[in-house]
Amino acid sequence: MNLMSSIISNLFVTTVGNPETFWLPEQASTVAQSVDVTFALINWICYFFFAAIVSALVYFAVKYRRTSHVMVTDGPTHNTTIEIVWTVLPLLLVIVIFVVGMRGYLDLMEAPEGCYEVQVTAQKWSWTFDHPTYGATEVAELTVPLGVPVRLLMTSKDLLHSLWIPSFRVKMDVIPGRYTSLWFEATKLGVYQLNCTEYCGKDHSKMLAKVHVIPADEFAARMVKLASEYVDMSIEQLPAYAINRLYNRCQSCHTLDGAKSTGPSFKGLWDRVNAGQVGFTSGEKLSDLFGSNTVYGVPENYIRTSILDPQKHIVKGFLGSMPSFQGQLKDKQITAIIEMFKNLDTLTDEEGNIIVNRDGTPRE
C-alpha cells in the first residue's frame, strides 16, 4: 500500500518546487509546474485508457471465445450511441489537452518585462554565455540570480543545436543565421545541467554546461569579478586561470592526457610546437614556418593564429573542425592559454586531471 501511495504521489503531485520523480527531474523554475501539469494530465489519460482497453479486451476475449463449431449469426453492424461517444469523448479530451498545453506554451513564449538578458552562442561543441550588462563571458557555465527572470537570446555559429535545461523545463532550438530565445526564473539555489538535444556531430554528447543559481544579492559582485578577474593577473597566475576558466571551451575536442580526440591533445603540445614537430595537411612542416621572415617567426604566433584562424594550417590527421575564437577572447586571455600550454605539466597529473585551483593553489 505504501508503495502504491508513493507511486501515485510521484505521478500526480505538481506543486511548485516538486522534487525529482520517477519520470521527471526536480522543478527549479516558475514555469516547471505548468509543464508538469500538462505531462501528468496526458499521462493519466493514457493510463486510464490503457487499463480500460486492455481490461475490455481480456473480458471480451474470455466471454465471447468460441466454444463450438456451430455457425454464429451476424452481430450488429451499427450503434449510434457508441459512435457518438467515441467521437465526442476524444474530442473533449483533445480540447482539454490543447487548452492546458497552450496556456503553458504561452507562458514559456512570453518573457516578462525587465528580464536579465544573456546572449548565448552555440558552436561545435560548446556553449558561450555573454552578460552584456557586466561585460562578462562564461563558457560551459551559466550563472543566474535566484528569483529574477532571465532571457536567453541565442544563435549558432555553425549548425543547428538545441538548448535544454531539464530542471527548468525549458528547451529551444539554436539556429545559425538567426536568433531564438527562451526565458526562465530559477526558484532554487544550486547547480543544474544544461544539454544540447539536437544531434550536432561527433561530440554532441559532450556539449554540456552547468547552470549556477546564486542569491540575487551576490550576483552583481560575481559578474563584476568574472569580467575583470584576469586583467590584473601576473604572467605567473595566468596558467592556472586558463586551465580552470578557459579550457572548458576546449575540452570537448582536446584532451589533457594524450588521448586523440577531434583535435590534438594538449599534453606535450608546447614541446611539439616549440620543436616544430607538427605537419599540416598542406604538406608543410611547422619547423619551416619559424625564424626570421617566415609566417610565424616564433611558436607563440602559431598558437595565437591557431586560436583565431584555425583553418589556416590544419594539422595532419585531423579534419579541421575547430571554429574561430576571433572576438571571443581578449589578448591577455590568449596569452593565458599559451602560458597554460607551456606549464601544463604543473597544472595536470599523468591522467590529465587538473590539480590546481583558479588561484594557483593545489586542489584537494
C-alpha positions in Angstrom: 0.0 0.0 0.0 2.8 2.4 0.8 4.5 1.6 -2.5 1.3 2.4 -4.4 0.8 5.6 -2.5 4.3 6.6 -3.3 3.8 5.9 -7.0 0.6 7.9 -7.1 2.1 10.8 -5.2 5.1 10.9 -7.6 3.0 10.9 -10.7 0.2 13.2 -9.5 1.9 15.9 -7.4 2.8 19.0 -9.4 3.2 21.7 -6.8 5.8 24.4 -7.2 9.3 23.1 -6.4 8.2 19.4 -6.7 11.3 17.2 -6.1 12.6 14.6 -8.6 10.1 11.9 -9.5 10.3 8.6 -11.4 9.6 10.5 -14.7 10.9 14.0 -14.2 13.8 15.8 -12.5 13.1 18.3 -9.7 11.3 21.5 -10.5 13.6 24.5 -10.2 11.8 27.3 -12.2 8.5 29.1 -12.2 7.4 27.5 -15.5 8.2 24.0 -14.5 4.9 23.4 -12.7 2.7 24.2 -15.8 4.8 21.8 -17.9 4.5 19.1 -15.4 0.7 19.6 -15.1 0.4 19.0 -18.9 2.6 16.0 -18.7 0.7 14.5 -15.8 -2.7 15.1 -17.5 -1.7 13.4 -20.7 0.0 10.6 -18.8 -3.1 9.8 -16.7 -5.4 9.9 -19.7 -3.1 7.3 -21.3 -3.0 5.2 -18.1 -6.8 5.2 -17.9 -7.5 4.2 -21.5 -4.7 1.7 -21.5 -6.2 0.0 -18.4 -9.8 0.3 -19.8 -8.9 -1.1 -23.3 -6.8 -4.0 -22.0 -9.5 -4.9 -19.4 -12.2 -4.8 -22.1 -10.0 -6.9 -24.5 -9.4 -9.6 -21.9 -13.1 -9.6 -20.8 -14.5 -9.9 -24.3 -11.8 -12.5 -25.3 -12.9 -14.7 -22.4 -16.7 -14.0 -22.6 -17.1 -14.4 -26.3 -14.5 -17.0 -27.0 -15.5 -19.7 -29.5 -16.7 -22.9 -27.7 -18.1 -24.9 -30.6 -18.2 -25.1 -34.4 -21.9 -24.1 -34.6 -22.4 -21.3 -37.1 -22.7 -17.9 -35.3 -25.2 -15.4 -36.6 -24.1 -11.9 -37.6 -23.9 -9.3 -34.9 -25.0 -5.7 -35.0 -23.2 -3.5 -37.6 -24.1 -0.1 -36.3 -24.7 1.6 -32.9 -25.3 5.4 -33.0 -24.8 5.8 -29.2 -21.4 4.2 -29.2 -20.2 6.1 -32.3 -21.2 9.4 -30.8 -19.4 8.5 -27.6 -16.2 7.5 -29.2 -16.2 10.7 -31.3 -17.3 13.3 -28.8 -15.2 12.0 -25.8 -11.8 12.1 -27.6 -12.7 15.5 -29.0 -13.4 16.8 -25.5 -10.1 15.3 -24.2 -8.1 16.8 -27.0 -9.7 20.2 -26.3 -8.8 20.0 -22.6 -5.2 19.0 -23.5 -5.0 21.8 -26.0 -6.2 24.4 -23.5 -3.9 23.3 -20.7 -0.9 22.9 -23.1 -1.5 26.2 -24.8 -1.6 28.1 -21.5 1.8 26.6 -20.6 3.2 27.3 -24.1 2.2 31.0 -24.0 3.8 31.3 -20.6 7.0 29.9 -22.0 6.9 32.2 -25.1 6.1 35.5 -23.3 9.1 36.7 -21.4 8.2 39.2 -18.6 9.3 42.8 -18.9 12.6 43.7 -17.4 14.3 40.3 -17.8 18.0 40.0 -17.2 19.4 39.2 -20.7 22.2 36.7 -21.5 23.5 36.3 -25.1 24.1 32.6 -25.9 26.4 31.4 -28.7 26.4 27.7 -29.7 29.2 26.1 -31.7 30.6 22.6 -32.0 30.8 21.6 -29.2 30.5 24.2 -26.5 28.2 27.0 -25.2 29.3 30.6 -24.6 27.3 32.9 -22.4 27.8 36.6 -22.6 26.5 39.0 -20.0 26.3 42.4 -21.8 25.2 44.2 -18.7 28.6 43.4 -17.0 30.8 42.7 -20.0 31.4 39.2 -18.6 31.7 35.9 -20.6 31.3 32.4 -19.4 31.9 29.1 -21.3 30.2 25.8 -20.4 28.9 27.6 -17.3 26.0 30.0 -16.8 25.5 32.0 -13.6 22.0 33.4 -13.0 20.3 35.1 -10.0 17.7 33.4 -7.9 14.1 34.8 -8.3 15.0 37.0 -11.3 13.5 36.4 -14.8 16.3 35.6 -17.2 16.0 35.7 -21.0 18.5 33.8 -23.2 19.0 35.3 -26.7 20.6 32.5 -28.7 22.3 31.9 -32.0 24.6 29.3 -33.5 27.9 29.8 -35.3 27.8 26.6 -37.3 24.8 24.3 -37.4 21.6 23.5 -35.6 21.8 23.0 -31.8 19.2 22.9 -29.1 19.5 24.3 -25.6 17.7 22.3 -22.8 17.7 22.8 -19.0 15.7 19.8 -17.7 15.1 21.1 -14.2 13.8 24.4 -15.6 11.6 22.6 -18.2 12.8 25.0 -21.0 14.1 24.0 -24.4 14.6 25.8 -27.7 16.4 25.2 -31.0 19.5 27.4 -31.6 19.8 28.2 -35.3 22.7 29.6 -37.4 22.0 32.9 -39.0 19.0 33.9 -36.8 18.0 34.5 -33.1 15.8 32.4 -30.9 15.0 33.0 -27.2 13.6 31.4 -24.1 13.2 32.6 -20.5 13.0 31.2 -17.0 13.0 32.3 -13.4 15.0 30.0 -11.1 13.3 29.1 -7.8 16.1 27.1 -6.1 19.7 27.7 -5.4 22.0 25.0 -6.9 23.8 23.7 -9.9 21.7 22.3 -12.8 22.6 20.5 -16.0 22.3 22.1 -19.5 22.4 19.9 -22.6 22.3 20.1 -26.3 19.4 18.0 -27.6 19.9 18.3 -31.3 22.5 15.9 -32.8 25.3 18.1 -34.0 28.2 15.7 -34.9 30.8 13.6 -33.3 31.0 15.2 -29.8 27.3 16.1 -29.5 27.1 14.2 -26.2 29.9 16.4 -24.8 28.2 19.7 -25.5 27.2 20.3 -21.9 27.1 23.2 -19.5 26.3 23.9 -15.8 23.8 26.5 -14.7 24.7 28.0 -11.3 21.8 29.7 -9.5 23.1 32.0 -6.8 21.4 34.6 -4.4 20.4 37.7 -6.3 22.3 40.0 -3.8 25.5 38.2 -4.7 25.0 38.2 -8.5 26.3 41.6 -9.4 29.6 41.2 -7.4 30.1 37.8 -9.0 29.7 39.2 -12.5 32.0 42.2 -11.9 34.7 39.8 -10.6 34.2 37.5 -13.6 34.5 40.3 -16.1 37.8 41.5 -14.7 39.4 38.6 -12.9 42.3 38.2 -15.3 43.0 41.8 -16.0 45.4 42.4 -13.1 46.9 38.9 -13.0 50.6 38.5 -13.4 52.1 36.2 -16.0 52.7 33.6 -13.3 49.0 33.5 -12.4 47.7 33.1 -16.0 48.2 29.4 -16.5 46.0 28.4 -13.5 43.4 30.9 -14.7 43.4 29.4 -18.2 43.2 25.8 -17.2 40.2 26.5 -14.9 38.4 29.2 -16.8 39.3 28.9 -20.5 40.0 25.2 -21.0 36.3 24.3 -20.6 35.7 25.7 -24.1 38.3 23.3 -25.5 37.7 20.1 -23.5 35.1 18.6 -25.9 37.8 18.4 -28.7 41.2 18.5 -26.9 42.3 16.1 -24.1 44.9 16.7 -21.4 46.0 13.1 -21.1 47.5 12.5 -24.5 44.4 10.7 -25.9 43.5 11.5 -29.5 40.1 13.2 -30.0 38.6 15.6 -32.5 41.7 17.8 -32.2 45.3 17.2 -31.0 45.8 16.5 -27.3 47.1 19.4 -25.3 49.5 17.1 -23.5 53.0 17.7 -24.8 51.6 20.3 -27.3 54.1 23.1 -26.4 57.0 20.7 -26.8 55.8 19.6 -30.2 55.2 23.2 -31.4 58.4 24.6 -29.9 60.4 21.9 -31.7 58.4 22.5 -35.0 57.4 18.8 -35.0 53.9 19.4 -36.5 52.9 18.5 -40.0 50.0 20.0 -41.9 47.5 18.6 -44.4 49.0 21.1 -47.0 52.3 19.2 -46.8 54.1 22.0 -45.0 56.0 21.5 -41.7 55.8 23.9 -38.8 59.6 23.9 -38.5 59.8 25.6 -41.9 57.5 28.4 -40.7 59.7 29.6 -37.8 62.5 32.0 -37.9 63.0 35.5 -39.4 61.0 36.5 -42.4 58.7 33.4 -42.0 54.9 33.1 -41.5 55.1 32.7 -37.7 58.5 33.7 -36.6 58.1 32.3 -33.1 55.9 29.4 -31.7 53.6 31.7 -29.8 52.4 33.3 -33.0 51.4 29.9 -34.4 49.3 29.1 -31.3 47.7 32.6 -31.5 46.8 32.1 -35.2 45.5 28.6 -34.5 43.0 30.1 -32.0 41.9 33.0 -34.1 42.2 31.4 -37.6 42.3 27.6 -37.1 41.7 26.8 -40.8 44.9 28.5 -41.9 47.0 25.4 -41.1 45.2 22.1 -40.4 47.3 19.5 -38.5 47.8 16.3 -40.4 45.4 13.5 -39.3 42.6 15.9 -38.3 39.6 17.3 -40.1 39.9 21.0 -39.2 36.6 21.1 -37.2 37.8 23.9 -34.9 35.8 27.2 -35.1 37.4 30.6 -34.8 37.5 32.3 -31.4 38.0 35.7 -33.0 36.3 38.3 -30.9 35.6 35.8 -28.0 39.0 36.1 -26.3 40.9 39.2 -25.2 44.6 39.4 -25.9 45.5 38.6 -22.3 43.3 35.5 -22.4 45.1 34.3 -25.5 48.4 34.8 -23.6 47.0 32.9 -20.7 46.2 29.9 -23.0 49.8 30.0 -24.4 51.2 30.1 -20.9 48.9 27.2 -20.0 50.5 25.1 -22.7 54.0 25.9 -21.5 53.2 24.9 -17.9 50.7 22.1 -18.5 52.9 19.6 -16.5 52.4 21.7 -13.4 48.7 22.1 -13.9 47.7 18.4 -14.5 48.7 14.9 -13.4 49.7 12.0 -15.6 46.0 11.1 -16.2 45.2 14.6 -17.3 43.3 15.6 -14.2 43.6 19.3 -13.3 45.4 19.7 -10.0 45.3 23.4 -9.3 42.6 25.9 -8.5 41.9 29.1 -10.3 44.2 31.0 -7.8 47.0 28.5 -8.3 46.6 26.7 -5.0 46.6 22.8 -5.1 43.2 21.1 -5.5 42.2 18.9 -2.5 
